[in-house]
Amino acid sequence: MLFLLFDLDGERYAIDAAQIVEVLALAPTRPIPGAPAWVAGVAERHGEPLPVIDVPRLALGRAARRLLSTRLVVVEYRASDTVAGAALEAPHLLGLIVEGATQTRRIAREQFAQTGVDTPHARWLGPLANDGHGLVQWVQVRHMLTDDVKALLFSSAAQLAHSHAQASTS
């Protein structure tokens, strides 16, 4: 499998490249009042609103640093693989602000092993692998958002898109 690697204060993490739509330069975001601090807000992508998560703030409690290697990674977000045991749900686009996103790496799925540590407030931290350069932790994007935040982000993005559409027809 191919992964995009990024850094959180010296530790390496990986996002499955199959979930990535595109990797962009950091873009400004519009805050969402009432959202948790780690919700950076909404950015504009191809004229459409894109909800954005600040991954360093989610993981470490600090805002992402504005580095040359800080990127906005657009991913397809699915809360689950199936809906009522049937077809895949339609994905939402979600932006992830990550630091040190400068490398990709192929790591076989079977190289990853569960950590044995239960992290109920960070369920998005998946299994670990040693890629020959040290440990890498697989980020499980589908576990990043709570139900409340999913409702807030995706309904806010839909409302902004609807407002944008109405404004352009006026």
MDTraj code that builds the backbone (N, CA, C; nanometers):
import mdtraj as md
import numpy as np

residues = "MET LEU PHE LEU LEU PHE ASP LEU ASP GLY GLU ARG TYR ALA ILE ASP ALA ALA GLN ILE VAL GLU VAL LEU ALA LEU ALA PRO THR ARG PRO ILE PRO GLY ALA PRO ALA TRP VAL ALA GLY VAL ALA GLU ARG HIS GLY GLU PRO LEU PRO VAL ILE ASP VAL PRO ARG LEU ALA LEU GLY ARG ALA ALA ARG ARG LEU LEU SER THR ARG LEU VAL VAL VAL GLU TYR ARG ALA SER ASP THR VAL ALA GLY ALA ALA LEU GLU ALA PRO HIS LEU LEU GLY LEU ILE VAL GLU GLY ALA THR GLN THR ARG ARG ILE ALA ARG GLU GLN PHE ALA GLN THR GLY VAL ASP THR PRO HIS ALA ARG TRP LEU GLY PRO LEU ALA ASN ASP GLY HIS GLY LEU VAL GLN TRP VAL GLN VAL ARG HIS MET LEU THR ASP ASP VAL LYS ALA LEU LEU PHE SER SER ALA ALA GLN LEU ALA HIS SER HIS ALA GLN ALA SER THR SER".split()
xyz = np.array([
    [0.0843, -0.1175, 0.0000],
    [0.0000, 0.0000, 0.0000],
    [0.0891, 0.1243, 0.0000],
    [0.0405, 0.2296, -0.0629],
    [0.1137, 0.3555, -0.0659],
    [0.0553, 0.4491, 0.0392],
    [0.1436, 0.5150, 0.1151],
    [0.1023, 0.6066, 0.2207],
    [0.1711, 0.7407, 0.2027],
    [0.1007, 0.8483, 0.2403],
    [0.1610, 0.9800, 0.2547],
    [0.2036, 0.9900, 0.4005],
    [0.3324, 1.0183, 0.4224],
    [0.3836, 1.0320, 0.5579],
    [0.3771, 1.1783, 0.6006],
    [0.3511, 1.1992, 0.7304],
    [0.3587, 1.3329, 0.7876],
    [0.4131, 1.3207, 0.9287],
    [0.4395, 1.4357, 0.9895],
    [0.5105, 1.4395, 1.1169],
    [0.4275, 1.5115, 1.2227],
    [0.4285, 1.4579, 1.3438],
    [0.3714, 1.5258, 1.4610],
    [0.4795, 1.5269, 1.5684],
    [0.5466, 1.6400, 1.5815],
    [0.6529, 1.6581, 1.6813],
    [0.7533, 1.5430, 1.6837],
    [0.8042, 1.5080, 1.5669],
    [0.9096, 1.4080, 1.5568],
    [0.8626, 1.2653, 1.5385],
    [0.7341, 1.2400, 1.5521],
    [0.6798, 1.1055, 1.5306],
    [0.6146, 1.1006, 1.3928],
    [0.6280, 0.9864, 1.3251],
    [0.5770, 0.9739, 1.1882],
    [0.4424, 0.9033, 1.1849],
    [0.3558, 0.9548, 1.0985],
    [0.2212, 0.9022, 1.0788],
    [0.1975, 0.8863, 0.9293],
    [0.0980, 0.8046, 0.8947],
    [0.0732, 0.7738, 0.7539],
    [-0.0753, 0.7757, 0.7226],
    [-0.1087, 0.8311, 0.6076],
    [-0.2454, 0.8296, 0.5549],
    [-0.2438, 0.7453, 0.4288],
    [-0.3373, 0.6528, 0.4185],
    [-0.3501, 0.5672, 0.3004],
    [-0.3726, 0.6557, 0.1776],
    [-0.2839, 0.6472, 0.0810],
    [-0.2931, 0.7310, -0.0392],
    [-0.4207, 0.7049, -0.1181],
    [-0.4813, 0.5872, -0.1030],
    [-0.6067, 0.5574, -0.1739],
    [-0.7199, 0.6487, -0.1279],
    [-0.7092, 0.7068, -0.0079],
    [-0.8120, 0.7976, 0.0434],
    [-0.7882, 0.9416, 0.0016],
    [-0.6697, 0.9708, -0.0502],
    [-0.6325, 1.1091, -0.0803],
    [-0.6811, 1.1495, -0.2192],
    [-0.7500, 1.2632, -0.2237],
    [-0.7976, 1.3201, -0.3491],
    [-0.6895, 1.4098, -0.4080],
    [-0.6309, 1.4937, -0.3230],
    [-0.5202, 1.5792, -0.3658],
    [-0.4498, 1.6369, -0.2441],
    [-0.3270, 1.6817, -0.2675],
    [-0.2467, 1.7467, -0.1642],
    [-0.2219, 1.8893, -0.2132],
    [-0.2613, 1.9861, -0.1292],
    [-0.2550, 2.1270, -0.1673],
    [-0.1649, 2.2048, -0.0733],
    [-0.1233, 2.3223, -0.1169],
    [-0.0575, 2.4160, -0.0264],
    [-0.1599, 2.4568, 0.0787],
    [-0.1127, 2.4997, 0.1920],
    [-0.2019, 2.5420, 0.2991],
    [-0.2874, 2.6587, 0.2520],
    [-0.4163, 2.6513, 0.2768],
    [-0.5102, 2.7544, 0.2336],
    [-0.5753, 2.8177, 0.3560],
    [-0.6191, 2.9430, 0.3442],
    [-0.6890, 3.0049, 0.4562],
    [-0.8234, 2.9356, 0.4810],
    [-0.8662, 2.9366, 0.6069],
    [-0.9948, 2.8780, 0.6422],
    [-1.0827, 2.9822, 0.7089],
    [-1.2119, 2.9618, 0.6956],
    [-1.3118, 3.0451, 0.7638],
    [-1.3564, 2.9677, 0.8863],
    [-1.3447, 3.0271, 1.0069],
    [-1.3819, 2.9537, 1.1284],
    [-1.5298, 2.9146, 1.1290],
    [-1.5604, 2.8084, 1.2014],
    [-1.6986, 2.7660, 1.2236],
    [-1.7277, 2.7907, 1.3710],
    [-1.8079, 2.8931, 1.4032],
    [-1.8379, 2.9216, 1.5432],
    [-1.9005, 2.7996, 1.6126],
    [-1.8550, 2.7739, 1.7340],
    [-1.9090, 2.6631, 1.8115],
    [-1.8420, 2.5297, 1.7859],
    [-1.7508, 2.5243, 1.6893],
    [-1.6811, 2.3987, 1.6586],
    [-1.5660, 2.3794, 1.7572],
    [-1.5242, 2.2546, 1.7780],
    [-1.4056, 2.2319, 1.8619],
    [-1.2845, 2.3052, 1.8050],
    [-1.1883, 2.3364, 1.8909],
    [-1.0697, 2.4129, 1.8496],
    [-0.9927, 2.3455, 1.7374],
    [-0.9954, 2.2113, 1.7293],
    [-0.9191, 2.1402, 1.6262],
    [-0.9875, 2.1410, 1.4899],
    [-1.1077, 2.1957, 1.4835],
    [-1.1728, 2.2167, 1.3540],
    [-1.1236, 2.3522, 1.3042],
    [-1.0377, 2.3503, 1.2029],
    [-0.9780, 2.4743, 1.1523],
    [-1.0813, 2.5635, 1.0854],
    [-1.1881, 2.5042, 1.0331],
    [-1.2926, 2.5808, 0.9668],
    [-1.3233, 2.5230, 0.8307],
    [-1.3559, 2.6142, 0.7396],
    [-1.3922, 2.5746, 0.6036],
    [-1.3019, 2.6494, 0.5067],
    [-1.2410, 2.5761, 0.4153],
    [-1.1603, 2.6352, 0.3084],
    [-1.2408, 2.6272, 0.1794],
    [-1.1964, 2.6975, 0.0783],
    [-1.2603, 2.6895, -0.0527],
    [-1.1745, 2.6020, -0.1426],
    [-1.2385, 2.5061, -0.2066],
    [-1.1698, 2.4170, -0.3008],
    [-1.2538, 2.4095, -0.4279],
    [-1.2020, 2.4591, -0.5377],
    [-1.2718, 2.4606, -0.6668],
    [-1.4101, 2.5248, -0.6535],
    [-1.4160, 2.6328, -0.5750],
    [-1.5411, 2.7059, -0.5588],
    [-1.6403, 2.6428, -0.4620],
    [-1.6025, 2.5344, -0.3989],
    [-1.6907, 2.4643, -0.3042],
    [-1.6297, 2.4668, -0.1646],
    [-1.7141, 2.4679, -0.0601],
    [-1.6598, 2.4653, 0.0760],
    [-1.6019, 2.3284, 0.1114],
    [-1.4923, 2.3296, 0.1854],
    [-1.4238, 2.2085, 0.2284],
    [-1.3996, 2.2179, 0.3791],
    [-1.4660, 2.1337, 0.4611],
    [-1.4385, 2.1345, 0.6043],
    [-1.2946, 2.0891, 0.6284],
    [-1.2277, 2.1540, 0.7259],
    [-1.0853, 2.1298, 0.7482],
    [-1.0571, 2.1023, 0.8966],
    [-0.9754, 1.9985, 0.9209],
    [-0.9304, 1.9615, 1.0547],
    [-0.7828, 1.9963, 1.0675],
    [-0.7455, 2.0571, 1.1790],
    [-0.6059, 2.0854, 1.2106],
    [-0.5546, 1.9648, 1.2899],
    [-0.4846, 1.8740, 1.2240],
    [-0.4427, 1.7483, 1.2867],
    [-0.3478, 1.7710, 1.4052],
    [-0.2478, 1.8615, 1.3972],
    [-0.1667, 1.8850, 1.5167],
    [-0.2482, 1.9353, 1.6367],
    [-0.3494, 2.0168, 1.6118],
    [-0.4337, 2.0643, 1.7229],
    [-0.5154, 1.9483, 1.7788],
    [-0.5662, 1.8616, 1.6933],
    [-0.6422, 1.7447, 1.7380],
    [-0.5528, 1.6524, 1.8207],
    [-0.4323, 1.6270, 1.7730],
    [-0.3433, 1.5297, 1.8371],
    [-0.2639, 1.5864, 1.9544],
    [-0.2170, 1.7095, 1.9399],
    [-0.1214, 1.7641, 2.0367],
    [-0.1720, 1.8867, 2.1120],
    [-0.2862, 1.9406, 2.0696],
    [-0.3388, 2.0591, 2.1362],
    [-0.2758, 2.1898, 2.0923],
    [-0.1999, 2.1871, 1.9841],
    [-0.1389, 2.3096, 1.9310],
    [-0.1727, 2.3223, 1.7828],
    [-0.1816, 2.4463, 1.7380],
    [-0.2122, 2.4707, 1.5972],
    [-0.0969, 2.4241, 1.5086],
    [-0.1303, 2.3844, 1.3870],
    [-0.0284, 2.3462, 1.2886],
    [0.0634, 2.4653, 1.2637],
    [0.1922, 2.4359, 1.2565],
    [0.2896, 2.5397, 1.2250],
    [0.2847, 2.5676, 1.0749],
    [0.3057, 2.6906, 1.0386],
    [0.3063, 2.7319, 0.8980],
    [0.4458, 2.7084, 0.8407],
    [0.4740, 2.5833, 0.8051],
    [0.6025, 2.5434, 0.7496],
    [0.5888, 2.5236, 0.5991],
    [0.7003, 2.5205, 0.5283],
    [0.6943, 2.4917, 0.3853],
    [0.6361, 2.3530, 0.3601],
    [0.6533, 2.2615, 0.4547],
    [0.6038, 2.1244, 0.4390],
    [0.4639, 2.1024, 0.4958],
    [0.4003, 2.2091, 0.5463],
    [0.2627, 2.1963, 0.5972],
    [0.1685, 2.1971, 0.4774],
    [0.0823, 2.0986, 0.4726],
    [-0.0057, 2.0809, 0.3570],
    [-0.1513, 2.0647, 0.4000],
    [-0.2390, 2.0913, 0.3048],
    [-0.3813, 2.0623, 0.3194],
    [-0.4063, 1.9365, 0.2362],
    [-0.4309, 1.8263, 0.3036],
    [-0.4538, 1.6988, 0.2364],
    [-0.6045, 1.6779, 0.2269],
    [-0.6546, 1.6701, 0.1049],
    [-0.7979, 1.6487, 0.0832],
    [-0.8213, 1.4986, 0.0726],
    [-0.9059, 1.4471, 0.1623],
    [-0.9342, 1.3038, 0.1656],
    [-1.0827, 1.2792, 0.1457],
    [-1.1122, 1.1573, 0.1031],
    [-1.2512, 1.1115, 0.1004],
    [-1.2807, 1.0563, 0.2390],
    [-1.3784, 1.1167, 0.3058],
    [-1.4139, 1.0758, 0.4411],
    [-1.5404, 0.9907, 0.4370],
    [-1.5287, 0.8711, 0.4885],
    [-1.6435, 0.7822, 0.5074],
    [-1.6425, 0.7418, 0.6539],
    [-1.7550, 0.7577, 0.7209],
    [-1.7617, 0.7210, 0.8628],
    [-1.7547, 0.5697, 0.8801],
    [-1.7986, 0.4956, 0.7789],
    [-1.7947, 0.3496, 0.7875],
    [-1.7784, 0.2931, 0.6473],
    [-1.7489, 0.1644, 0.6422],
    [-1.7323, 0.0985, 0.5127],
    [-1.8644, 0.0552, 0.4522],
    [-1.9626, 0.0319, 0.5371],
    [-2.0928, -0.0120, 0.4877],
    [-2.2036, 0.0628, 0.5584],
    [-2.3188, 0.0663, 0.4958],
    [-2.4381, 0.1248, 0.5556],
    [-2.5406, 0.0133, 0.5642],
    [-2.5815, -0.0197, 0.6854],
    [-2.6782, -0.1279, 0.7093],
    [-2.6342, -0.2567, 0.6400],
    [-2.5036, -0.2816, 0.6427],
    [-2.4502, -0.4040, 0.5846],
    [-2.4569, -0.4083, 0.4331],
    [-2.4850, -0.2956, 0.3694],
    [-2.5014, -0.2944, 0.2234],
    [-2.3899, -0.2123, 0.1583],
    [-2.4290, -0.1221, 0.0710],
    [-2.3341, -0.0469, -0.0118],
    [-2.2560, 0.0567, 0.0686],
    [-2.1473, 0.1020, 0.0099],
    [-2.0672, 0.2078, 0.0701],
    [-2.1458, 0.3377, 0.0706],
    [-2.1295, 0.4152, 0.1798],
    [-2.1924, 0.5470, 0.1838],
    [-2.1159, 0.6399, 0.0901],
    [-2.1822, 0.7442, 0.0436],
    [-2.1142, 0.8421, -0.0406],
    [-2.0121, 0.9159, 0.0449],
    [-1.8911, 0.9319, -0.0038],
    [-1.7899, 0.9994, 0.0777],
    [-1.8116, 1.1505, 0.0802],
    [-1.7638, 1.2118, 0.1868],
    [-1.7562, 1.3572, 0.1976],
    [-1.6101, 1.3929, 0.1785],
    [-1.5837, 1.5106, 0.1274],
    [-1.4455, 1.5561, 0.1209],
    [-1.4124, 1.6271, 0.2514],
    [-1.2928, 1.6016, 0.3013],
    [-1.2469, 1.6576, 0.4273],
    [-1.1022, 1.6999, 0.4084],
    [-1.0679, 1.8186, 0.4569],
    [-0.9307, 1.8656, 0.4509],
    [-0.8596, 1.8380, 0.5826],
    [-0.7368, 1.7914, 0.5740],
    [-0.6542, 1.7660, 0.6916],
    [-0.5281, 1.8499, 0.6820],
    [-0.5047, 1.9376, 0.7789],
    [-0.3807, 2.0135, 0.7829],
    [-0.2772, 1.9271, 0.8540],
    [-0.1681, 1.8957, 0.7846],
    [-0.0613, 1.8131, 0.8415],
    [0.0737, 1.8789, 0.8151],
    [0.1684, 1.8542, 0.9050],
    [0.3038, 1.9071, 0.8922],
    [0.3974, 1.7984, 0.8405],
    [0.5017, 1.8406, 0.7727],
    [0.6047, 1.7471, 0.7278],
    [0.5568, 1.6471, 0.6252],
    [0.4611, 1.6864, 0.5443],
    [0.4050, 1.5965, 0.4422],
    [0.4898, 1.6046, 0.3157],
    [0.6067, 1.5371, 0.3190],
    [0.6995, 1.5469, 0.2064],
    [0.7363, 1.4135, 0.1445],
    [0.6873, 1.3025, 0.2027],
    [0.7283, 1.1715, 0.1526],
    [0.6094, 1.0778, 0.1378],
    [0.6255, 0.9860, 0.0448],
    [0.5334, 0.8727, 0.0377],
    [0.6157, 0.7474, 0.0628],
    [0.5495, 0.6430, 0.1058],
    [0.6202, 0.5179, 0.1327],
    [0.5251, 0.4021, 0.1095],
    [0.5784, 0.2953, 0.0491],
    [0.5025, 0.1709, 0.0347],
    [0.5269, 0.0854, 0.1587],
    [0.4183, 0.0473, 0.2240],
    [0.4250, -0.0386, 0.3421],
    [0.3162, -0.1437, 0.3258],
    [0.3530, -0.2685, 0.3370],
    [0.2551, -0.3774, 0.3237],
    [0.1606, -0.3767, 0.4436],
    [0.0349, -0.4015, 0.4164],
    [-0.0675, -0.4042, 0.5209],
    [-0.0279, -0.4979, 0.6350],
    [0.0316, -0.6122, 0.6005],
    [0.0663, -0.7107, 0.7036],
    [0.1839, -0.6673, 0.7919],
    [0.2538, -0.5603, 0.7548],
    [0.3600, -0.5073, 0.8403],
    [0.3031, -0.4339, 0.9623],
    [0.1792, -0.3904, 0.9524],
    [0.1184, -0.3143, 1.0611],
    [0.0666, -0.4084, 1.1689],
    [0.0878, -0.3685, 1.2956],
    [0.0399, -0.4466, 1.4097],
    [-0.0294, -0.3525, 1.5079],
    [-0.1315, -0.4020, 1.5735],
    [-0.2023, -0.3233, 1.6742],
    [-0.1071, -0.2856, 1.7864],
    [-0.1280, -0.1676, 1.8439],
    [-0.0391, -0.1186, 1.9491],
    [-0.0651, -0.1850, 2.0833],
    [-0.1859, -0.2356, 2.1043],
    [-0.2215, -0.2918, 2.2338],
    [-0.2604, -0.1852, 2.3347],
    [-0.2624, -0.0591, 2.2912],
    [-0.3002, 0.0520, 2.3784],
    [-0.4360, 0.1037, 2.3317],
    [-0.5321, 0.1096, 2.4239],
    [-0.6650, 0.1593, 2.3915],
    [-0.6656, 0.3112, 2.4048],
    [-0.6962, 0.3809, 2.2962],
    [-0.7003, 0.5274, 2.2973],
    [-0.8413, 0.5734, 2.2607],
    [-0.9352, 0.5707, 2.3566],
    [-1.0740, 0.6037, 2.3232],
    [-1.0935, 0.7458, 2.2711],
    [-1.0067, 0.8405, 2.3101],
    [-1.0208, 0.9785, 2.2626],
    [-0.9383, 1.0042, 2.1366],
    [-0.8669, 0.9036, 2.0921],
    [-0.7881, 0.9143, 1.9682],
    [-0.8001, 0.7828, 1.8924],
    [-0.9248, 0.7421, 1.8663],
    [-0.9495, 0.6153, 1.7973],
    [-0.8930, 0.6151, 1.6564],
    [-0.8602, 0.7324, 1.6040],
    [-0.8057, 0.7435, 1.4695],
    [-0.6602, 0.6994, 1.4625],
    [-0.5968, 0.6791, 1.5779],
    [-0.4602, 0.6279, 1.5783],
    [-0.4649, 0.4772, 1.5601],
    [-0.4203, 0.4315, 1.4454],
    [-0.4289, 0.2905, 1.4100],
    [-0.3031, 0.2132, 1.4446],
    [-0.2811, 0.1031, 1.3732],
    [-0.1673, 0.0160, 1.4005],
    [-0.0338, 0.0791, 1.3608],
    [0.0742, 0.0178, 1.4109],
    [0.2111, 0.0629, 1.3856],
    [0.2847, -0.0330, 1.2931],
    [0.3800, 0.0224, 1.2182],
    [0.4696, -0.0590, 1.1357],
    [0.6097, -0.0001, 1.1455],
    [0.7093, -0.0852, 1.1285],
    [0.8462, -0.0378, 1.1161],
    [0.8805, -0.0461, 0.9679],
    [0.9060, 0.0696, 0.9072],
    [0.9330, 0.0743, 0.7629],
    [1.0820, 0.0721, 0.7305],
    [1.1645, 0.0365, 0.8286],
    [1.3087, 0.0370, 0.8082],
    [1.3731, 0.1683, 0.8484],
    [1.2911, 0.2719, 0.8699],
    [1.3391, 0.4034, 0.9139],
    [1.2822, 0.4380, 1.0511],
    [1.2138, 0.3428, 1.1128],
    [1.1500, 0.3660, 1.2421],
    [1.0017, 0.3355, 1.2359],
    [0.9331, 0.3652, 1.3459],
    [0.7896, 0.3362, 1.3538],
    [0.7063, 0.4405, 1.2819],
    [0.5994, 0.3923, 1.2196],
    [0.5008, 0.4757, 1.1502],
    [0.3641, 0.4299, 1.1984],
    [0.2783, 0.5261, 1.2345],
    [0.1432, 0.4896, 1.2785],
    [0.0430, 0.5272, 1.1706],
    [-0.0440, 0.4312, 1.1381],
    [-0.1456, 0.4464, 1.0347],
    [-0.2616, 0.5262, 1.0924],
    [-0.2953, 0.6378, 1.0288],
    [-0.4066, 0.7218, 1.0702],
    [-0.5342, 0.6688, 1.0052],
    [-0.6316, 0.6349, 1.0878],
    [-0.7610, 0.5841, 1.0418],
    [-0.8563, 0.7039, 1.0287],
    [-0.8589, 0.7657, 0.9116],
    [-0.9336, 0.8890, 0.8885],
    [-1.0803, 0.8728, 0.9279],
    [-1.1397, 0.7579, 0.9029],
    [-1.2829, 0.7417, 0.9308],
    [-1.3168, 0.7517, 1.0790],
    [-1.2156, 0.7402, 1.1677],
    [-1.2396, 0.7507, 1.3113],
    [-1.2053, 0.8883, 1.3681],
    [-1.1713, 0.9842, 1.2828],
    [-1.1285, 1.1155, 1.3320],
    [-1.2415, 1.1992, 1.3902],
    [-1.3594, 1.1866, 1.3354],
    [-1.4683, 1.2767, 1.3729],
    [-1.5723, 1.2078, 1.4602],
    [-1.6161, 1.2784, 1.5639],
    [-1.7285, 1.2301, 1.6445],
    [-1.8578, 1.2567, 1.5666],
    [-1.9656, 1.1952, 1.6081],
    [-2.0945, 1.2162, 1.5411],
    [-2.1342, 1.3640, 1.5424],
    [-2.1115, 1.4319, 1.6556],
    [-2.1462, 1.5747, 1.6651],
    [-2.0672, 1.6579, 1.5646],
    [-1.9370, 1.6289, 1.5523],
    [-1.8533, 1.7063, 1.4605],
    [-1.8886, 1.6749, 1.3159],
    [-1.9198, 1.5477, 1.2852],
    [-1.9632, 1.5134, 1.1483],
    [-2.0871, 1.5941, 1.1114],
    [-2.1843, 1.5996, 1.2018],
    [-2.3080, 1.6739, 1.1745],
    [-2.2777, 1.8219, 1.1547],
    [-2.1905, 1.8763, 1.2374],
    [-2.1550, 2.0174, 1.2277],
    [-2.0819, 2.0476, 1.0974],
    [-1.9799, 1.9703, 1.0662],
    [-1.8975, 1.9989, 0.9484],
    [-1.9720, 1.9799, 0.8177],
    [-2.0364, 1.8671, 0.8040],
    [-2.0955, 1.8389, 0.6742],
    [-2.2257, 1.9134, 0.6534],
    [-2.2962, 1.9487, 0.7594],
    [-2.4151, 2.0307, 0.7414],
    [-2.3727, 2.1759, 0.7192],
    [-2.2634, 2.2223, 0.7866],
    [-2.2128, 2.3588, 0.7651],
    [-2.1637, 2.3757, 0.6223],
    [-2.0909, 2.2757, 0.5712],
    [-2.0407, 2.2829, 0.4337],
    [-2.1563, 2.2864, 0.3353],
    [-2.2593, 2.2065, 0.3607],
    [-2.3758, 2.2046, 0.2717],
    [-2.4472, 2.3390, 0.2747],
    [-2.4584, 2.3990, 0.3935],
    [-2.5238, 2.5294, 0.4044],
    [-2.4437, 2.6363, 0.3311],
    [-2.3093, 2.6327, 0.3451],
    [-2.2264, 2.7297, 0.2746],
    [-2.2370, 2.7125, 0.1232],
    [-2.2392, 2.5879, 0.0760],
    [-2.2532, 2.5630, -0.0676],
    [-2.3859, 2.6152, -0.1182],
    [-2.4928, 2.5931, -0.0394],
    [-2.6258, 2.6386, -0.0785],
    [-2.6281, 2.7922, -0.0838],
    [-2.5672, 2.8593, 0.0160],
    [-2.5601, 3.0061, 0.0188],
    [-2.4816, 3.0582, -0.1003],
    [-2.3701, 2.9908, -0.1306],
    [-2.2847, 3.0291, -0.2431],
    [-2.3635, 3.0163, -0.3751],
    [-2.4382, 2.9081, -0.3902],
    [-2.5170, 2.8853, -0.5122],
    [-2.6244, 2.9927, -0.5258],
    [-2.6906, 3.0261, -0.4148],
    [-2.7956, 3.1290, -0.4193],
    [-2.7353, 3.2650, -0.4558],
    [-2.6187, 3.2967, -0.3997],
    [-2.5553, 3.4246, -0.4267],
    [-2.5135, 3.4365, -0.5730],
    [-2.4688, 3.3263, -0.6332],
    [-2.4237, 3.3321, -0.7726],
    [-2.5395, 3.3389, -0.8706],
    [-2.6609, 3.2996, -0.8278],
    [-2.7770, 3.3099, -0.9167],
    [-2.8497, 3.4403, -0.9013],
    [-2.8122, 3.5179, -0.7981],
    [-2.8794, 3.6465, -0.7742],
    [-2.8205, 3.7557, -0.8589],
])
top = md.Topology()
chain = top.add_chain()
for i, resn in enumerate(residues, 1):
    res = top.add_residue(resn, chain, resSeq=i)
    for name in ("N", "CA", "C"):
        top.add_atom(name, md.element.get_by_symbol(name[0]), res)
traj = md.Trajectory(xyz[None], top)
